[in-house]
Amino acid sequence: MLNNQTDSSIGLFNRNYIGERDKKTLSQVITEMILKGSRDCLIVYKETGFITSLMQRTIVTVVDHLELKDVTNIDSINFFS
């Protein structure tokens, strides 16, 4: 299950910008990245970047595709559509 308790992502989930299907997909990608040994990952999905703390299964920050070049302190990136 995907946690969404960080201040940066609460509005995203509560305002239904991400549907249940998208949540399930993000959760599957997080599981895949954990199995590969990642800890902090940038997941790029539908022109949006989700900076995640994989061990906590939490989205820490959500960034627009124009801000992706400024992302730091991650150990992996996953692009999917």
N, CA and C atoms as an extended XYZ file, in Angstrom:
243
Properties=species:S:1:pos:R:3:atomname:S:1:resname:S:1:resid:I:1 pbc="F F F"
N         0.838       -1.182        0.000 N   MET     1
C         0.000        0.000        0.000 CA  MET     1
C         0.878        1.239        0.000 C   MET     1
N         0.413        2.274       -0.661 N   LEU     2
C         1.134        3.529       -0.797 CA  LEU     2
C         0.669        4.505        0.259 C   LEU     2
N         1.602        5.030        1.049 N   ASN     3
C         1.268        6.050        2.032 CA  ASN     3
C         1.248        7.404        1.347 C   ASN     3
N         0.378        8.276        1.762 N   ASN     4
C         0.331        9.617        1.189 CA  ASN     4
C         0.185       10.653        2.286 C   ASN     4
N         0.977       10.534        3.309 N   GLN     5
C         0.833       11.385        4.479 CA  GLN     5
C         1.770       12.587        4.509 C   GLN     5
N         2.557       12.822        3.475 N   THR     6
C         3.446       13.967        3.483 CA  THR     6
C         2.699       15.208        3.035 C   THR     6
N         3.127       16.362        3.518 N   ASP     7
C         2.419       17.598        3.204 CA  ASP     7
C         2.428       17.914        1.718 C   ASP     7
N         3.442       17.524        0.990 N   SER     8
C         3.528       17.827       -0.434 CA  SER     8
C         2.561       17.009       -1.264 C   SER     8
N         2.169       15.868       -0.777 N   SER     9
C         1.329       14.996       -1.606 CA  SER     9
C        -0.117       14.904       -1.140 C   SER     9
N        -0.440       15.390        0.027 N   ILE    10
C        -1.799       15.249        0.536 CA  ILE    10
C        -2.806       15.872       -0.410 C   ILE    10
N        -2.554       17.087       -0.874 N   GLY    11
C        -3.480       17.742       -1.784 CA  GLY    11
C        -3.647       16.973       -3.080 C   GLY    11
N        -2.573       16.375       -3.552 N   LEU    12
C        -2.605       15.608       -4.787 CA  LEU    12
C        -3.601       14.465       -4.690 C   LEU    12
N        -3.575       13.738       -3.588 N   PHE    13
C        -4.472       12.600       -3.419 CA  PHE    13
C        -5.875       13.058       -3.030 C   PHE    13
N        -5.984       14.009       -2.136 N   ASN    14
C        -7.294       14.446       -1.660 CA  ASN    14
C        -8.110       15.138       -2.742 C   ASN    14
N        -7.461       15.787       -3.675 N   ARG    15
C        -8.184       16.477       -4.743 CA  ARG    15
C        -8.395       15.576       -5.954 C   ARG    15
N        -8.077       14.327       -5.807 N   ASN    16
C        -8.298       13.334       -6.854 CA  ASN    16
C        -7.535       13.622       -8.148 C   ASN    16
N        -6.371       14.239       -8.040 N   TYR    17
C        -5.520       14.402       -9.213 CA  TYR    17
C        -4.967       13.051       -9.643 C   TYR    17
N        -4.888       12.153       -8.691 N   ILE    18
C        -4.430       10.799       -8.980 CA  ILE    18
C        -5.570        9.862       -8.623 C   ILE    18
N        -5.985        9.075       -9.598 N   GLY    19
C        -7.071        8.139       -9.365 CA  GLY    19
C        -6.577        6.861       -8.709 C   GLY    19
N        -7.511        6.019       -8.376 N   GLU    20
C        -7.171        4.749       -7.731 CA  GLU    20
C        -6.262        3.898       -8.612 C   GLU    20
N        -6.499        3.912       -9.912 N   ARG    21
C        -5.667        3.133      -10.828 CA  ARG    21
C        -4.225        3.638      -10.821 C   ARG    21
N        -4.061        4.972      -10.801 N   ASP    22
C        -2.727        5.557      -10.749 CA  ASP    22
C        -2.031        5.237       -9.425 C   ASP    22
N        -2.777        5.272       -8.337 N   LYS    23
C        -2.205        4.920       -7.030 CA  LYS    23
C        -1.692        3.481       -7.051 C   LYS    23
N        -2.484        2.586       -7.640 N   LYS    24
C        -2.086        1.182       -7.717 CA  LYS    24
C        -0.822        1.038       -8.560 C   LYS    24
N        -0.761        1.751       -9.677 N   THR    25
C         0.413        1.694      -10.541 CA  THR    25
C         1.647        2.220       -9.814 C   THR    25
N         1.513        3.356       -9.131 N   LEU    26
C         2.643        3.904       -8.370 CA  LEU    26
C         3.092        2.930       -7.285 C   LEU    26
N         2.145        2.299       -6.628 N   SER    27
C         2.472        1.326       -5.593 CA  SER    27
C         3.263        0.148       -6.171 C   SER    27
N         2.876       -0.311       -7.358 N   GLN    28
C         3.594       -1.411       -8.013 CA  GLN    28
C         5.012       -0.994       -8.381 C   GLN    28
N         5.178        0.229       -8.871 N   VAL    29
C         6.513        0.719       -9.220 CA  VAL    29
C         7.366        0.835       -7.962 C   VAL    29
N         6.792        1.312       -6.878 N   ILE    30
C         7.540        1.417       -5.621 CA  ILE    30
C         8.011        0.039       -5.175 C   ILE    30
N         7.137       -0.946       -5.243 N   THR    31
C         7.523       -2.313       -4.878 CA  THR    31
C         8.670       -2.813       -5.754 C   THR    31
N         8.571       -2.554       -7.060 N   GLU    32
C         9.623       -2.960       -7.992 CA  GLU    32
C        10.959       -2.305       -7.648 C   GLU    32
N        10.935       -1.025       -7.320 N   MET    33
C        12.177       -0.312       -7.011 CA  MET    33
C        12.769       -0.780       -5.685 C   MET    33
N        11.930       -1.108       -4.715 N   ILE    34
C        12.423       -1.647       -3.445 CA  ILE    34
C        13.140       -2.970       -3.695 C   ILE    34
N        12.555       -3.823       -4.522 N   LEU    35
C        13.162       -5.127       -4.828 CA  LEU    35
C        14.510       -4.967       -5.534 C   LEU    35
N        14.688       -3.850       -6.226 N   LYS    36
C        15.965       -3.576       -6.901 CA  LYS    36
C        16.983       -2.938       -5.969 C   LYS    36
N        16.586       -2.640       -4.723 N   GLY    37
C        17.511       -2.105       -3.738 CA  GLY    37
C        17.535       -0.596       -3.616 C   GLY    37
N        16.616        0.085       -4.261 N   SER    38
C        16.569        1.546       -4.167 CA  SER    38
C        16.026        1.980       -2.810 C   SER    38
N        16.386        3.199       -2.433 N   ARG    39
C        15.886        3.772       -1.183 CA  ARG    39
C        15.068        5.038       -1.437 C   ARG    39
N        15.619        5.937       -2.232 N   ASP    40
C        14.962        7.201       -2.562 CA  ASP    40
C        14.933        7.314       -4.079 C   ASP    40
N        13.752        7.358       -4.638 N   CYS    41
C        13.586        7.233       -6.084 CA  CYS    41
C        12.753        8.371       -6.645 C   CYS    41
N        13.106        8.801       -7.849 N   LEU    42
C        12.265        9.697       -8.620 CA  LEU    42
C        11.471        8.835       -9.582 C   LEU    42
N        10.159        8.879       -9.464 N   ILE    43
C         9.292        8.152      -10.376 CA  ILE    43
C         8.634        9.186      -11.281 C   ILE    43
N         8.852        9.053      -12.584 N   VAL    44
C         8.269        9.984      -13.546 CA  VAL    44
C         7.088        9.286      -14.209 C   VAL    44
N         5.918        9.895      -14.036 N   TYR    45
C         4.668        9.304      -14.512 CA  TYR    45
C         3.764       10.420      -15.021 C   TYR    45
N         3.359       10.333      -16.284 N   LYS    46
C         2.462       11.320      -16.888 CA  LYS    46
C         2.974       12.748      -16.710 C   LYS    46
N         4.217       12.980      -17.031 N   GLU    47
C         4.852       14.299      -16.961 CA  GLU    47
C         4.925       14.870      -15.552 C   GLU    47
N         4.825       14.025      -14.560 N   THR    48
C         4.927       14.439      -13.169 CA  THR    48
C         5.993       13.601      -12.484 C   THR    48
N         6.809       14.247      -11.661 N   GLY    49
C         7.832       13.531      -10.911 CA  GLY    49
C         7.402       13.328       -9.473 C   GLY    49
N         7.527       12.109       -8.998 N   PHE    50
C         7.189       11.768       -7.621 CA  PHE    50
C         8.483       11.369       -6.914 C   PHE    50
N         8.945       12.194       -5.999 N   ILE    51
C        10.124       11.853       -5.221 CA  ILE    51
C         9.634       11.023       -4.054 C   ILE    51
N        10.166        9.815       -3.946 N   THR    52
C         9.622        8.864       -2.986 CA  THR    52
C        10.668        8.384       -1.989 C   THR    52
N        10.216        8.140       -0.781 N   SER    53
C        10.990        7.427        0.220 CA  SER    53
C        10.469        5.996        0.169 C   SER    53
N        11.214        5.139       -0.498 N   LEU    54
C        10.716        3.790       -0.759 CA  LEU    54
C        10.561        2.965        0.506 C   LEU    54
N        11.466        3.117        1.445 N   MET    55
C        11.388        2.309        2.657 CA  MET    55
C        10.138        2.655        3.471 C   MET    55
N         9.667        3.887        3.345 N   GLN    56
C         8.440        4.295        4.032 CA  GLN    56
C         7.221        4.216        3.117 C   GLN    56
N         7.474        3.858        1.830 N   ARG    57
C         6.415        3.788        0.819 CA  ARG    57
C         5.605        5.079        0.796 C   ARG    57
N         6.324        6.189        0.763 N   THR    58
C         5.716        7.503        0.863 CA  THR    58
C         6.197        8.407       -0.259 C   THR    58
N         5.279        9.162       -0.839 N   ILE    59
C         5.653       10.215       -1.779 CA  ILE    59
C         6.020       11.438       -0.952 C   ILE    59
N         7.252       11.882       -1.104 N   VAL    60
C         7.759       13.000       -0.319 CA  VAL    60
C         7.426       14.324       -0.990 C   VAL    60
N         7.629       14.385       -2.305 N   THR    61
C         7.419       15.619       -3.051 CA  THR    61
C         6.908       15.287       -4.445 C   THR    61
N         6.087       16.148       -4.976 N   VAL    62
C         5.599       16.016       -6.345 CA  VAL    62
C         6.073       17.246       -7.111 C   VAL    62
N         6.690       17.011       -8.280 N   VAL    63
C         7.200       18.123       -9.077 CA  VAL    63
C         6.685       18.035      -10.507 C   VAL    63
N         6.539       19.190      -11.109 N   ASP    64
C         6.148       19.304      -12.511 CA  ASP    64
C         7.304       18.834      -13.391 C   ASP    64
N         7.007       18.401      -14.600 N   HIS    65
C         8.051       17.900      -15.498 CA  HIS    65
C         9.112       18.951      -15.795 C   HIS    65
N         8.797       20.225      -15.671 N   LEU    66
C         9.776       21.282      -15.908 CA  LEU    66
C        10.784       21.413      -14.772 C   LEU    66
N        10.467       20.876      -13.610 N   GLU    67
C        11.336       20.963      -12.439 CA  GLU    67
C        12.203       19.719      -12.241 C   GLU    67
N        12.093       18.747      -13.110 N   LEU    68
C        12.801       17.486      -12.918 CA  LEU    68
C        14.310       17.639      -12.918 C   LEU    68
N        14.831       18.640      -13.601 N   LYS    69
C        16.284       18.823      -13.664 CA  LYS    69
C        16.870       19.253      -12.318 C   LYS    69
N        16.035       19.701      -11.404 N   ASP    70
C        16.488       20.194      -10.109 CA  ASP    70
C        16.402       19.167       -8.983 C   ASP    70
N        16.072       17.935       -9.287 N   VAL    71
C        15.903       16.902       -8.267 CA  VAL    71
C        17.274       16.370       -7.823 C   VAL    71
N        17.467       16.297       -6.500 N   THR    72
C        18.715       15.783       -5.932 CA  THR    72
C        18.403       14.765       -4.840 C   THR    72
N        19.439       14.114       -4.352 N   ASN    73
C        19.355       13.170       -3.224 CA  ASN    73
C        18.466       11.963       -3.508 C   ASN    73
N        18.583       11.428       -4.700 N   ILE    74
C        17.883       10.191       -5.050 CA  ILE    74
C        18.915        9.185       -5.517 C   ILE    74
N        18.598        7.909       -5.446 N   ASP    75
C        19.544        6.898       -5.912 CA  ASP    75
C        19.054        6.155       -7.155 C   ASP    75
N        17.834        6.487       -7.617 N   SER    76
C        17.336        5.824       -8.829 CA  SER    76
C        16.201        6.638       -9.437 C   SER    76
N        15.958        6.359      -10.715 N   ILE    77
C        14.878        7.000      -11.452 CA  ILE    77
C        14.115        5.913      -12.201 C   ILE    77
N        12.792        6.047      -12.230 N   ASN    78
C        11.964        5.121      -12.995 CA  ASN    78
C        10.996        5.930      -13.840 C   ASN    78
N        11.056        5.747      -15.162 N   PHE    79
C        10.132        6.397      -16.082 CA  PHE    79
C         9.099        5.362      -16.524 C   PHE    79
N         7.821        5.716      -16.456 N   PHE    80
C         6.799        4.824      -16.995 CA  PHE    80
C         5.580        5.635      -17.362 C   PHE    80
N         4.728        5.032      -18.181 N   SER    81
C         3.520        5.745      -18.587 CA  SER    81
C         2.305        4.868      -18.385 C   SER    81
